[in-house]
Amino acid sequence: MARRTSAKNTGRTATQAPAGAQGSGTPKLLAGGNPQIPKGEGDAPVQAYIAAMPGWKRAVGERLDALIGRAVPDVRKAVKWNSPLYGIDGQGWFLGLHCFERYVKVAFFRGARLDPVPPEPSKSGDTRYLHVREDQPFDEAQFVAWVKQASRLPGERM
């Protein structure tokens, strides 16, 4: 069994090779373990990002992506600025994901308008965050409710 390390900003276990190693074909992991994925439209770049998420974060990414897809069947996907974005055609982006060392950040771009408001504040007035952590419970029903609400609001143009 692999022993987890707490190597700062790697987000990998002791048995994993460094991401982006020469010839590995593995995307480079940026600060906090965020995968560096070329920007692109559609499901494929989002799935490449999720596949490159380190350790336990990959399962979180897979679950969040599945929940978003079920909640909003016509969701539009893209990777921009090394983050998966979810939106509605013609309305903009309503949600983004980003890996950090100790959590996966879900950004609701119009989160201050959701009921209830997601727990984490932002320097951007309307944006609110949900931090999904390995060792804390995740309320899927509340997350899905936020996704449905967010998808009906005008999105962010990026």
C-alpha positions in Angstrom: 0.0 0.0 0.0 1.4 3.4 -1.0 2.0 5.8 1.9 0.7 9.3 1.3 3.2 12.1 1.6 2.7 15.6 2.5 5.1 17.0 -0.1 4.1 20.6 -0.5 2.3 21.5 -3.7 2.6 18.0 -5.3 -0.7 16.4 -4.4 0.8 13.0 -5.3 1.5 9.9 -3.3 5.0 8.5 -2.6 4.6 6.0 -5.4 3.7 8.4 -8.2 6.3 9.8 -10.6 6.4 13.5 -10.9 3.8 14.7 -13.4 5.1 16.0 -16.6 8.2 13.9 -16.4 10.1 13.6 -19.7 8.4 11.0 -21.9 5.6 10.2 -19.4 2.8 11.9 -21.4 1.3 12.9 -18.1 0.2 16.5 -17.8 2.3 18.7 -15.6 0.8 19.5 -12.2 1.0 23.2 -11.2 1.0 24.6 -7.7 -1.4 22.7 -5.4 -1.6 19.8 -7.8 -3.7 21.6 -10.4 -3.3 19.8 -13.8 -2.0 21.9 -16.7 -4.3 21.0 -19.6 -4.4 22.9 -22.9 -7.5 25.0 -23.3 -10.2 23.5 -25.4 -14.0 23.2 -25.9 -16.1 20.1 -25.2 -16.0 17.1 -22.9 -12.6 15.7 -24.0 -10.4 18.4 -22.4 -12.5 18.3 -19.2 -12.1 14.5 -19.0 -8.3 14.9 -19.6 -8.2 17.4 -16.7 -10.2 15.0 -14.5 -7.9 12.1 -15.4 -4.9 14.2 -14.5 -6.3 15.2 -11.1 -3.9 13.8 -8.4 -4.9 11.2 -5.8 -8.3 11.4 -4.2 -9.2 14.5 -6.2 -9.7 12.5 -9.3 -12.7 10.7 -7.8 -14.0 14.0 -6.6 -13.7 15.4 -10.1 -15.4 12.4 -11.6 -18.3 12.7 -9.2 -18.7 16.4 -9.6 -18.7 16.1 -13.4 -21.3 13.3 -13.3 -23.5 15.2 -10.9 -23.3 18.4 -13.1 -24.1 16.4 -16.2 -27.2 14.8 -14.6 -28.4 18.1 -13.2 -27.9 20.0 -16.4 -28.1 17.6 -19.4 -27.3 20.3 -22.0 -24.3 21.6 -20.1 -21.4 23.0 -22.2 -17.9 22.2 -21.1 -14.5 23.6 -21.7 -11.0 24.0 -20.1 -9.7 27.5 -19.8 -7.0 28.8 -17.5 -6.3 25.2 -16.4 -9.8 24.9 -15.0 -12.8 23.0 -16.2 -15.8 25.3 -16.9 -19.4 24.4 -17.1 -22.0 26.6 -18.8 -25.1 27.0 -21.1 -24.7 27.9 -24.7 -25.5 31.6 -25.2 -25.6 32.3 -21.5 -22.0 31.9 -20.4 -20.2 29.9 -17.6 -21.9 29.2 -14.3 -19.3 27.0 -12.6 -15.6 26.2 -12.6 -13.4 23.6 -10.8 -9.8 24.0 -9.6 -7.4 21.8 -7.7 -5.6 23.0 -4.6 -3.4 21.1 -2.3 -6.0 20.2 0.3 -9.3 20.6 -1.6 -11.1 20.9 -4.9 -12.6 24.4 -5.3 -16.0 24.7 -7.0 -16.6 28.3 -8.1 -20.2 29.3 -8.6 -19.8 32.5 -10.6 -23.2 33.9 -9.5 -23.0 32.1 -6.2 -24.2 35.1 -4.1 -27.6 34.7 -5.8 -28.0 31.0 -4.8 -30.2 29.9 -2.0 -28.6 29.1 0.4 -25.4 30.9 -0.5 -22.3 28.5 -0.8 -20.1 28.8 2.2 -16.8 30.3 1.0 -16.6 34.0 0.1 -14.7 35.5 -2.8 -13.0 38.8 -3.5 -15.3 38.9 -6.6 -18.6 40.2 -5.3 -20.9 37.6 -7.0 -18.7 34.5 -6.9 -19.0 32.0 -4.0 -17.0 28.8 -3.5 -17.5 25.3 -2.2 -14.3 23.6 -1.0 -14.6 19.8 -1.4 -12.1 18.1 1.0 -11.0 14.5 1.3 -11.9 14.2 5.0 -15.2 16.1 5.1 -18.7 15.0 4.2 -20.0 16.2 0.8 -23.7 17.1 0.5 -24.5 15.9 -3.0 -28.2 17.0 -2.8 -27.2 20.5 -1.9 -24.5 20.6 -4.6 -27.0 19.5 -7.2 -29.5 22.1 -6.1 -26.8 24.8 -6.4 -25.9 23.5 -9.9 -29.5 23.6 -11.1 -30.0 27.1 -9.7 -26.7 28.4 -11.1 -27.4 27.0 -14.5 -30.6 29.2 -14.7 -28.7 32.4 -14.0 -26.9 34.6 -16.5 -23.4 33.2 -16.7 -19.9 34.6 -16.8 -18.5 35.6 -20.2 -14.9 34.4 -20.5 
